[in-house]
Amino acid sequence: MKKVILSAMLAIAGLASFSAQAVTVSFNSTNTNVAGGDQSGKTSPYLDAANVAKGTVFVETFDHPAAGSAVTSQGCGIDTPSNLVSITGGSYGTRKGTVAGAAAAPSGDSTCFAYGPAIGGALPDTVTLDYTGLINSLGGKTLNYLGLYYGSIDTYNDLMFYDANGDLIQTITGQSLIDLFNGTSGDQTSSASNIYVNLLFTDAEAFTSFKFTTRAIAFEMDNVAVGYNVSAIPEPGSIGLLGLGLAALGVNRRRSKAKKA
């Protein structure tokens, strides 16, 4: 923990010359290894151990496939109805347990998780999760929060966020999170490389969709939570970095050419 805190302090020190950016990153989580929990170990701090969607936060656990969705032999699938989230591009799978050369379950996770590419899928792999349907059902509110149990983070894993116009808001690289938490790329057991990552955006930078991309095997995640009007909730021992600088975390903030024009 001392190394983690030191890393955070150094990152903050490196931000002094940069203006505030769009995202706040923290690594706090709720422990699901309790009676009634899904035993995956970590979920959003905005949810309880039973992973119940509440307030302005919604969760995808891959454990209870929605009606009409594809279901694996292990009973895994997409919880969220397709009219609320559209998943396109590339390939992905859902499963329990590690399969060599294809996917590693996030540390301690004995429940269903998602991974990309799907077994036999092409690389690089980029999958888009578009929440326009959910946003429309909420009266047009945009999303300012994403949380996910990010398993064995690799340097070749990235998250990209887009606004309603399809313009890129930010890219958060796997390398930046590994560096911040003193993790090791691809480590399947360390808590420094299997982290519940919380990303809070400003209202001006709220997103409607995000992509996960990987250039090698694989990208693994579980307990994916999204929300609107979410406010930061400080917790003892958590690490929160307000106003991330471009240099400090390697977060690339870009706009489309049309946006710049």
Backbone bond lengths (Angstrom), bond angles and torsions (degrees), N, CA, C in turn:
res aa  C-N    CA-C-N  psi(-1)  N-CA   C-N-CA  omega(-1)  CA-C   N-CA-C  phi
1 M - - - 1.456 - - 1.529 110.86 -
2 K 1.365 117.57 -36.41 1.448 119.38 179.54 1.521 111.02 -60.72
3 K 1.344 116.05 -40.74 1.454 119.59 179.32 1.528 110.80 -64.31
4 V 1.312 115.94 -38.76 1.461 120.68 179.90 1.513 110.49 -63.38
5 I 1.350 116.35 -46.95 1.454 120.81 -179.63 1.520 110.51 -63.35
6 L 1.332 117.11 -41.04 1.449 120.99 178.51 1.517 110.61 -62.03
7 S 1.321 116.31 -44.11 1.455 120.77 178.89 1.518 110.86 -58.39
8 A 1.338 115.92 -43.22 1.456 120.56 179.49 1.519 110.75 -63.53
9 M 1.352 116.12 -41.53 1.456 119.94 -178.84 1.525 110.54 -64.27
10 L 1.322 116.57 -41.06 1.454 120.11 178.84 1.517 110.80 -64.85
11 A 1.330 116.07 -39.26 1.457 119.36 178.82 1.519 110.50 -63.88
12 I 1.341 116.07 -42.67 1.459 120.12 179.52 1.523 109.80 -62.85
13 A 1.329 116.72 -41.52 1.461 120.38 179.97 1.519 111.01 -60.18
14 G 1.333 115.79 -34.62 1.454 120.01 -179.55 1.506 113.65 -73.84
15 L 1.338 117.36 -6.92 1.451 120.82 -176.79 1.511 113.11 -91.70
16 A 1.310 117.36 -8.18 1.454 121.02 -169.61 1.522 113.03 -54.33
17 S 1.325 117.92 -35.11 1.458 120.05 -174.62 1.521 112.93 -94.43
18 F 1.338 117.04 7.11 1.455 120.43 -176.93 1.520 110.74 -112.44
19 S 1.324 115.76 145.60 1.460 119.84 175.36 1.513 109.39 -75.10
20 A 1.323 116.41 160.26 1.461 120.92 -178.46 1.513 110.99 -61.24
21 Q 1.312 115.75 138.85 1.455 121.20 178.45 1.515 109.86 -106.79
22 A 1.319 116.11 -169.81 1.459 119.88 -164.86 1.511 115.44 -87.89
23 V 1.321 118.73 -9.99 1.459 118.27 -168.37 1.524 111.92 -131.91
24 T 1.332 114.70 144.20 1.462 122.45 172.07 1.522 107.30 -112.50
25 V 1.322 117.01 133.11 1.461 121.78 -178.56 1.522 109.27 -113.36
26 S 1.327 117.05 133.22 1.461 120.37 172.09 1.526 108.44 -141.64
27 F 1.322 115.87 162.61 1.458 120.82 -174.47 1.520 112.55 -122.32
28 N 1.332 117.40 19.25 1.467 119.31 178.20 1.527 110.19 -76.98
29 S 1.325 117.18 157.69 1.460 121.20 -175.87 1.522 110.65 -157.98
30 T 1.318 115.57 168.00 1.456 123.12 173.74 1.519 108.94 -101.77
31 N 1.323 118.07 134.76 1.456 122.35 -179.29 1.529 110.54 -79.88
32 T 1.328 116.80 118.16 1.464 120.70 -179.79 1.525 113.08 -92.54
33 N 1.322 117.41 1.91 1.471 120.41 179.64 1.522 111.14 -83.51
34 V 1.317 115.46 57.85 1.464 122.47 179.64 1.523 108.04 -136.43
35 A 1.308 116.49 166.55 1.459 120.10 176.88 1.520 109.02 -57.15
36 G 1.328 116.18 126.97 1.455 120.56 -177.82 1.508 113.66 91.12
37 G 1.358 116.31 -11.63 1.457 119.86 176.79 1.515 111.33 -85.19
38 D 1.325 117.00 168.98 1.469 118.89 -177.50 1.519 113.09 -89.20
39 Q 1.333 118.03 1.45 1.461 124.54 175.86 1.521 114.02 66.88
40 S 1.325 117.75 14.46 1.463 119.45 176.77 1.520 110.95 -80.92
41 G 1.339 116.73 -12.93 1.451 120.22 173.98 1.511 115.16 101.50
42 K 1.340 117.95 -43.28 1.455 119.29 -173.06 1.524 111.53 -142.28
43 T 1.326 114.70 134.22 1.457 119.84 173.37 1.512 109.07 -141.54
44 S 1.317 116.47 -179.60 1.460 121.38 -175.91 1.530 111.70 -60.58
45 P 1.330 117.81 138.73 1.466 120.24 175.83 1.526 112.24 -66.63
46 Y 1.328 116.64 -9.78 1.469 120.92 177.60 1.525 111.82 -89.66
47 L 1.340 116.57 0.64 1.458 122.15 179.16 1.526 108.68 -122.02
48 D 1.337 116.03 162.60 1.459 118.47 174.73 1.522 109.90 -90.17
49 A 1.312 117.22 -179.66 1.462 121.36 -175.13 1.519 113.18 -63.47
50 A 1.331 117.06 -20.96 1.461 120.70 179.84 1.531 112.00 -86.51
51 N 1.343 117.45 3.58 1.457 121.84 176.44 1.528 113.11 59.28
52 V 1.305 116.79 41.23 1.465 120.67 -179.81 1.524 109.48 -89.64
53 A 1.337 116.59 126.83 1.460 120.66 175.89 1.519 108.69 -63.61
54 K 1.320 116.85 134.07 1.461 119.22 -178.47 1.519 109.83 -152.13
55 G 1.328 114.43 154.94 1.453 119.61 178.68 1.516 111.56 58.35
56 T 1.312 116.32 -123.22 1.459 121.02 -177.08 1.527 112.46 -105.12
57 V 1.336 117.11 14.90 1.462 121.59 -178.46 1.527 110.41 -116.32
58 F 1.325 116.57 134.59 1.462 123.75 -179.75 1.520 108.47 -121.60
59 V 1.323 117.45 148.43 1.462 119.44 -173.58 1.525 111.48 -130.99
60 E 1.321 115.07 146.41 1.471 124.41 174.57 1.518 107.49 -118.56
61 T 1.347 116.88 114.62 1.466 120.64 -177.68 1.524 113.39 -106.29
62 F 1.349 117.21 -14.14 1.464 123.40 -177.66 1.523 112.95 69.11
63 D 1.348 116.87 9.03 1.463 121.62 -175.95 1.528 113.86 -96.57
64 H 1.325 117.97 -19.05 1.465 121.53 -174.54 1.522 109.41 -134.63
65 P 1.332 117.76 78.62 1.467 121.09 -174.47 1.526 112.70 -53.44
66 A 1.337 114.80 136.38 1.466 120.83 178.31 1.524 109.61 -69.95
67 A 1.310 115.73 156.47 1.467 120.95 179.06 1.523 110.17 -56.59
68 G 1.323 115.60 131.48 1.451 120.73 178.09 1.517 114.81 89.15
69 S 1.329 118.02 -8.48 1.458 120.01 179.88 1.522 110.45 -87.72
70 A 1.332 115.41 160.32 1.459 120.24 179.02 1.524 109.91 -69.11
71 V 1.325 116.25 139.99 1.461 121.77 -178.42 1.528 108.94 -125.30
72 T 1.327 117.72 130.87 1.456 121.02 179.05 1.528 110.12 -80.09
73 S 1.320 114.86 171.69 1.467 119.48 178.22 1.526 111.70 -64.61
74 Q 1.328 117.04 -18.85 1.460 121.51 178.12 1.525 112.02 -90.59
75 G 1.336 116.54 0.71 1.455 120.43 -179.61 1.512 114.32 83.58
76 C 1.317 117.91 16.47 1.463 122.24 -179.59 1.527 110.99 -92.92
77 G 1.318 116.33 153.34 1.451 121.43 178.29 1.510 110.26 175.23
78 I 1.327 116.72 -171.00 1.458 122.13 -178.14 1.517 109.57 -88.73
79 D 1.338 115.93 123.91 1.468 121.39 -179.90 1.524 111.76 -72.44
80 T 1.328 116.33 -40.00 1.461 121.51 -171.26 1.527 110.88 -77.28
81 P 1.335 118.70 128.12 1.474 121.14 178.86 1.529 111.50 -56.65
82 S 1.332 116.56 146.01 1.460 121.58 -175.14 1.528 113.05 -64.56
83 N 1.341 117.23 -20.72 1.465 118.13 177.74 1.531 112.24 -76.82
84 L 1.320 116.80 -8.68 1.458 120.91 179.07 1.526 112.19 -105.14
85 V 1.317 117.87 -31.46 1.465 121.10 176.55 1.521 109.12 -136.80
86 S 1.318 115.79 131.05 1.461 122.38 177.00 1.519 108.44 -104.16
87 I 1.333 116.48 128.47 1.459 121.07 -179.39 1.523 107.89 -117.56
88 T 1.329 116.30 115.49 1.457 121.06 -173.48 1.523 111.17 -135.93
89 G 1.327 114.23 163.71 1.453 121.12 174.42 1.514 112.68 78.18
90 G 1.311 116.45 151.54 1.460 121.06 175.20 1.513 113.13 55.61
91 S 1.326 116.07 -150.12 1.456 120.92 179.22 1.517 109.24 -148.38
92 Y 1.317 115.48 153.05 1.462 120.95 177.84 1.522 107.89 -152.29
93 G 1.320 115.59 162.93 1.456 120.64 176.08 1.514 109.46 -136.51
94 T 1.326 116.05 166.63 1.466 121.95 172.71 1.522 107.28 -129.26
95 R 1.326 116.59 141.41 1.449 119.84 -176.46 1.518 110.41 -166.20
96 K 1.325 115.33 174.68 1.460 123.43 168.82 1.515 107.54 -113.16
97 G 1.323 116.51 143.60 1.454 120.70 173.39 1.515 114.29 78.72
98 T 1.321 114.54 161.02 1.460 122.92 -179.16 1.515 110.96 -83.20
99 V 1.325 116.75 139.58 1.461 121.49 171.47 1.522 106.65 -125.49
100 A 1.316 116.45 120.53 1.459 122.07 -173.57 1.522 111.53 -55.38
101 G 1.330 115.35 134.81 1.453 120.51 176.58 1.513 114.47 76.58
102 A 1.339 118.05 6.44 1.466 119.77 -177.68 1.515 112.90 -136.10
103 A 1.332 118.24 -47.71 1.466 120.94 -176.79 1.519 109.87 -162.29
104 A 1.329 114.97 143.25 1.463 121.69 176.56 1.520 108.56 -117.57
105 A 1.325 116.69 123.29 1.462 119.68 177.80 1.523 109.53 -59.39
106 P 1.338 118.02 135.72 1.467 119.11 173.82 1.530 109.78 -51.31
107 S 1.292 116.52 143.91 1.463 121.44 -173.10 1.527 112.28 -48.98
108 G 1.343 115.76 125.19 1.459 122.10 178.27 1.515 114.82 80.84
109 D 1.319 117.73 -3.80 1.460 121.43 -173.87 1.531 110.01 -84.97
110 S 1.335 115.93 111.01 1.467 120.43 177.96 1.520 111.35 -103.55
111 T 1.335 116.60 3.73 1.463 121.14 179.98 1.526 109.64 -101.09
112 C 1.304 116.46 -174.01 1.465 121.41 -179.11 1.524 110.78 -71.22
113 F 1.315 116.00 142.89 1.458 122.06 174.61 1.524 108.01 -140.88
114 A 1.326 116.01 167.61 1.458 120.83 178.53 1.518 109.55 -107.91
115 Y 1.330 115.39 152.23 1.459 119.85 179.93 1.520 109.28 -151.19
116 G 1.300 115.91 156.99 1.449 120.89 175.49 1.536 109.34 -145.99
117 P 1.329 116.67 147.61 1.461 125.07 -1.41 1.528 111.45 -75.05
118 A 1.335 115.21 167.41 1.455 119.57 172.41 1.523 108.56 -62.81
119 I 1.319 116.82 159.41 1.462 120.17 179.57 1.527 109.01 -56.46
120 G 1.328 115.47 123.82 1.457 120.76 -177.54 1.519 113.66 86.21
121 G 1.340 117.67 -2.91 1.460 121.37 -178.50 1.517 112.33 -73.40
122 A 1.327 115.56 158.69 1.456 121.32 -176.51 1.522 111.88 -79.26
123 L 1.320 114.85 156.02 1.461 123.02 174.89 1.524 109.03 -121.83
124 P 1.333 118.76 148.24 1.468 126.53 -4.68 1.522 110.58 -66.38
125 D 1.321 116.17 158.99 1.464 122.04 -176.53 1.524 109.46 -121.62
126 T 1.321 116.43 125.23 1.462 121.50 178.29 1.520 109.17 -130.97
127 V 1.316 116.72 123.06 1.463 122.63 -178.54 1.523 108.72 -121.36
128 T 1.332 116.39 133.55 1.460 122.30 -179.10 1.522 110.84 -104.49
129 L 1.314 116.81 130.17 1.463 122.74 172.53 1.521 107.31 -110.40
130 D 1.327 116.03 110.76 1.465 122.40 -175.82 1.520 109.00 -107.83
131 Y 1.335 116.45 119.99 1.463 122.16 -176.09 1.528 112.94 -99.84
132 T 1.325 117.28 24.62 1.461 120.16 -179.57 1.520 111.57 -57.10
133 G 1.320 117.11 -40.75 1.466 120.69 179.67 1.522 111.61 -61.47
134 L 1.327 116.82 -44.92 1.459 120.73 177.65 1.520 110.49 -63.03
135 I 1.331 115.67 -44.19 1.458 120.89 -179.67 1.526 111.15 -60.55
136 N 1.335 116.69 -43.52 1.460 120.50 178.51 1.526 111.16 -62.78
137 S 1.333 116.07 -37.93 1.467 119.79 179.86 1.523 111.63 -68.50
138 L 1.329 116.41 -19.74 1.461 121.79 179.72 1.526 111.99 -96.92
139 G 1.321 115.54 8.75 1.456 119.19 179.07 1.512 113.91 83.55
140 G 1.340 115.95 23.78 1.458 119.84 175.25 1.510 115.64 92.05
141 K 1.321 118.14 9.08 1.469 120.37 179.19 1.526 110.14 -68.96
142 T 1.320 116.96 134.61 1.453 120.19 176.47 1.523 109.74 -89.25
143 L 1.314 116.13 163.94 1.465 122.25 -173.81 1.523 110.68 -95.44
144 N 1.321 116.42 136.22 1.467 119.25 177.62 1.532 112.56 -120.66
145 Y 1.338 116.94 8.22 1.468 119.37 -177.96 1.520 111.33 -140.95
146 L 1.314 115.04 134.10 1.464 121.91 168.11 1.513 107.99 -133.13
147 G 1.333 116.19 131.60 1.451 121.71 173.10 1.517 109.12 -128.95
148 L 1.310 117.98 143.30 1.458 120.74 177.03 1.519 110.19 -154.45
149 Y 1.358 114.35 144.86 1.455 119.72 171.12 1.526 105.19 -81.56
150 Y 1.312 115.47 105.47 1.465 124.17 -171.09 1.523 107.30 -94.00
151 G 1.337 117.31 109.47 1.452 120.98 -174.15 1.517 113.94 -89.62
152 S 1.322 116.20 137.36 1.471 124.49 177.94 1.529 111.31 34.35
153 I 1.323 115.43 63.15 1.469 121.48 -175.85 1.524 110.12 -54.59
154 D 1.326 115.16 133.43 1.459 121.50 179.42 1.523 110.64 -113.49
155 T 1.326 115.81 156.92 1.465 120.58 178.19 1.518 111.88 -64.54
156 Y 1.321 117.02 -20.79 1.468 120.45 -178.14 1.531 112.74 -97.94
157 N 1.315 118.33 13.27 1.468 123.19 175.21 1.526 109.24 -100.19
158 D 1.335 117.26 134.41 1.460 121.19 177.26 1.519 111.19 -138.02
159 L 1.341 115.63 153.64 1.456 123.10 172.72 1.520 108.62 -118.83
160 M 1.338 117.15 132.72 1.459 121.87 -179.02 1.526 109.07 -126.31
161 F 1.326 116.36 135.39 1.462 122.09 -174.84 1.524 110.82 -116.48
162 Y 1.355 115.70 139.60 1.456 121.74 -174.65 1.521 110.83 -129.67
163 D 1.345 115.06 149.08 1.458 119.61 177.10 1.528 110.25 -91.79
164 A 1.334 116.29 -175.64 1.465 121.13 -174.94 1.523 112.49 -64.65
165 N 1.339 117.33 -20.54 1.463 120.92 178.71 1.526 112.19 -88.16
166 G 1.321 116.16 -0.93 1.451 119.98 -178.12 1.512 113.57 83.13
167 D 1.334 116.65 10.69 1.463 120.80 179.44 1.529 110.43 -85.40
168 L 1.309 115.01 139.57 1.466 121.05 179.57 1.516 110.47 -69.10
169 I 1.338 116.50 126.73 1.460 122.15 177.67 1.523 110.00 -91.49
170 Q 1.328 116.13 -56.46 1.454 120.51 -179.48 1.520 110.75 -152.82
171 T 1.324 114.88 153.40 1.463 122.96 169.10 1.521 107.83 -117.31
172 I 1.312 116.23 127.33 1.466 120.70 176.92 1.522 107.17 -113.78
173 T 1.292 115.60 115.56 1.458 120.47 -173.55 1.520 111.89 -85.32
174 G 1.324 114.67 151.89 1.451 119.99 173.45 1.516 110.95 -61.36
175 Q 1.332 116.03 -36.99 1.459 120.39 179.89 1.527 111.30 -59.84
176 S 1.351 117.37 -40.45 1.461 119.86 -178.14 1.521 111.36 -64.22
177 L 1.332 117.39 -39.06 1.463 120.46 179.78 1.525 111.44 -72.11
178 I 1.322 116.40 -38.20 1.468 120.39 176.58 1.524 110.07 -61.35
179 D 1.333 116.19 -44.76 1.465 120.41 -179.22 1.519 110.94 -63.50
180 L 1.328 117.02 -42.95 1.451 121.07 -177.27 1.524 111.67 -64.28
181 F 1.333 116.47 -38.69 1.454 120.20 -173.84 1.521 113.02 -99.30
182 N 1.353 116.11 8.59 1.459 120.74 -179.57 1.528 111.59 55.52
183 G 1.334 115.66 38.63 1.459 120.58 179.88 1.516 111.98 -87.74
184 T 1.319 114.88 179.61 1.459 122.25 176.61 1.515 108.14 -122.32
185 S 1.303 116.89 126.52 1.459 120.82 -177.07 1.526 111.70 -54.06
186 G 1.329 115.94 126.00 1.453 121.08 175.07 1.512 115.96 80.10
187 D 1.332 118.51 2.83 1.463 120.78 179.34 1.524 109.38 -66.32
188 Q 1.330 117.01 120.32 1.468 121.77 -172.49 1.519 114.07 -88.02
189 T 1.325 118.02 -4.08 1.470 119.95 -176.46 1.522 114.26 -124.98
190 S 1.316 118.27 -28.58 1.457 121.12 -174.21 1.527 112.12 -67.80
191 S 1.340 115.53 139.62 1.461 120.15 176.54 1.516 111.46 -71.25
192 A 1.333 117.40 -12.51 1.461 121.14 177.00 1.520 112.16 -84.00
193 S 1.319 116.95 -9.45 1.458 120.96 179.71 1.526 112.09 -123.90
194 N 1.316 116.85 -2.69 1.466 123.34 175.38 1.523 106.22 -125.85
195 I 1.321 116.61 92.69 1.455 122.69 -164.24 1.521 110.97 -127.01
196 Y 1.336 116.26 143.96 1.465 117.89 168.03 1.521 106.82 -86.57
197 V 1.322 115.05 113.58 1.458 121.80 -175.76 1.524 109.66 -101.73
198 N 1.331 116.88 127.07 1.464 123.32 176.50 1.517 109.05 -111.04
199 L 1.325 116.40 127.62 1.457 122.01 179.70 1.527 108.85 -121.47
200 L 1.314 116.70 117.16 1.460 122.78 179.56 1.523 109.21 -113.36
201 F 1.339 116.14 123.66 1.452 122.51 -178.91 1.526 110.99 -101.99
202 T 1.319 115.91 155.03 1.453 119.85 172.42 1.522 108.98 -69.59
203 D 1.322 116.75 160.94 1.465 120.69 179.03 1.520 110.96 -58.91
204 A 1.316 116.82 -37.02 1.462 120.94 -178.63 1.523 112.55 -68.06
205 E 1.321 117.28 -19.73 1.459 121.63 -177.29 1.526 112.43 -115.06
206 A 1.328 117.19 19.26 1.467 120.46 -179.30 1.530 109.90 -59.16
207 F 1.327 115.95 150.31 1.462 120.45 -173.35 1.527 111.38 -115.40
208 T 1.319 115.77 161.23 1.459 121.73 174.47 1.525 111.46 -116.30
209 S 1.327 117.11 -18.95 1.463 120.23 179.11 1.525 109.48 -150.72
210 F 1.332 115.01 159.34 1.454 118.89 171.63 1.517 109.32 -142.83
211 K 1.308 115.27 157.80 1.459 121.87 177.66 1.517 108.71 -119.51
212 F 1.331 115.24 142.71 1.464 117.78 165.34 1.518 106.33 -110.80
213 T 1.302 115.02 137.31 1.451 119.84 -178.26 1.519 110.03 -133.20
214 T 1.311 116.07 146.65 1.460 120.92 177.35 1.515 108.61 -143.32
215 R 1.312 115.11 141.23 1.461 120.56 -179.37 1.521 112.11 -100.42
216 A 1.328 116.06 -0.85 1.465 121.51 177.51 1.529 106.90 -154.55
217 I 1.320 117.37 179.09 1.465 121.93 -178.81 1.524 108.97 -84.14
218 A 1.310 118.22 118.73 1.457 130.00 6.20 1.528 107.60 -152.56
219 F 1.329 115.14 -178.05 1.473 123.02 173.16 1.516 106.16 -116.28
220 E 1.360 118.21 120.63 1.468 121.51 -177.72 1.527 110.53 -122.23
221 M 1.332 115.99 139.55 1.464 119.46 179.33 1.516 110.58 -154.54
222 D 1.325 115.17 157.48 1.462 122.00 177.94 1.527 108.33 -149.25
223 N 1.331 115.15 165.13 1.464 122.35 176.33 1.527 111.56 48.12
224 V 1.326 114.80 56.94 1.460 121.78 -178.62 1.527 108.79 -80.73
225 A 1.327 116.79 119.85 1.465 121.34 -178.00 1.522 109.67 -117.64
226 V 1.337 116.31 138.76 1.458 121.62 173.30 1.522 108.02 -128.03
227 G 1.324 116.58 154.64 1.451 118.62 -179.05 1.514 112.51 -160.99
228 Y 1.317 115.86 163.80 1.462 122.48 176.36 1.527 108.94 -123.57
229 N 1.312 115.42 154.11 1.471 121.54 -177.36 1.530 111.55 52.33
230 V 1.303 117.01 35.09 1.465 121.92 179.51 1.522 109.01 -86.27
231 S 1.317 116.69 133.99 1.463 122.35 177.98 1.520 109.78 -111.29
232 A 1.310 116.26 149.97 1.460 120.69 179.70 1.519 110.36 -62.64
233 I 1.340 115.71 137.89 1.455 120.34 176.98 1.523 108.31 -122.28
234 P 1.322 118.69 100.99 1.469 120.93 -178.68 1.510 111.29 -64.93
235 E 1.327 116.21 138.82 1.452 121.51 177.79 1.521 108.89 -132.98
236 P 1.320 119.03 147.88 1.471 121.08 179.34 1.516 111.29 -55.86
237 G 1.320 116.33 132.28 1.454 121.32 176.15 1.504 114.27 83.59
238 S 1.339 119.07 -3.85 1.455 120.43 179.41 1.513 109.50 -81.51
239 I 1.301 115.58 161.90 1.450 121.49 179.44 1.509 107.82 -118.34
240 G 1.321 117.72 116.87 1.452 120.65 178.37 1.511 109.48 -121.95
241 L 1.317 116.70 129.86 1.457 120.51 178.95 1.514 108.15 -116.05
242 L 1.327 116.68 108.84 1.452 121.23 -179.30 1.518 109.33 -87.73
243 G 1.338 116.40 135.94 1.457 120.83 176.68 1.508 112.32 67.61
244 L 1.326 117.37 63.34 1.454 119.98 -178.03 1.524 111.11 -63.68
245 G 1.330 116.73 134.80 1.454 120.90 176.77 1.511 110.81 -89.67
246 L 1.321 116.86 152.75 1.459 121.09 -179.00 1.518 111.03 -61.51
247 A 1.313 117.22 -41.75 1.462 119.77 -175.89 1.515 111.85 -75.52
248 A 1.325 118.11 -38.20 1.457 121.07 -171.98 1.507 113.60 -64.57
249 L 1.334 118.25 -36.32 1.460 119.63 -177.18 1.522 113.38 -118.36
250 G 1.292 117.89 1.84 1.452 119.21 -177.99 1.509 111.62 65.37
251 V 1.323 117.13 31.25 1.461 121.40 178.99 1.514 107.72 -87.47
252 N 1.298 116.82 120.51 1.450 121.28 -177.55 1.512 110.63 -94.38
253 R 1.314 115.71 118.35 1.453 120.41 -179.62 1.516 107.98 -108.54
254 R 1.313 116.95 114.13 1.446 120.62 -175.34 1.514 110.21 -131.26
255 R 1.307 114.78 159.08 1.459 122.90 173.10 1.512 108.42 -123.82
256 S 1.312 116.52 154.50 1.459 119.20 176.11 1.506 108.83 -70.27
257 K 1.335 116.21 162.00 1.455 120.71 179.20 1.516 110.82 -58.42
258 A 1.310 115.84 -37.50 1.452 119.87 179.86 1.516 110.98 -64.51
259 K 1.312 116.24 -36.56 1.455 121.15 -179.91 1.519 110.21 -67.76
260 K 1.339 116.09 -36.23 1.450 119.99 -177.94 1.523 112.09 -73.50
261 A 1.312 115.14 -27.87 1.462 119.76 -175.55 1.524 112.07 -64.39
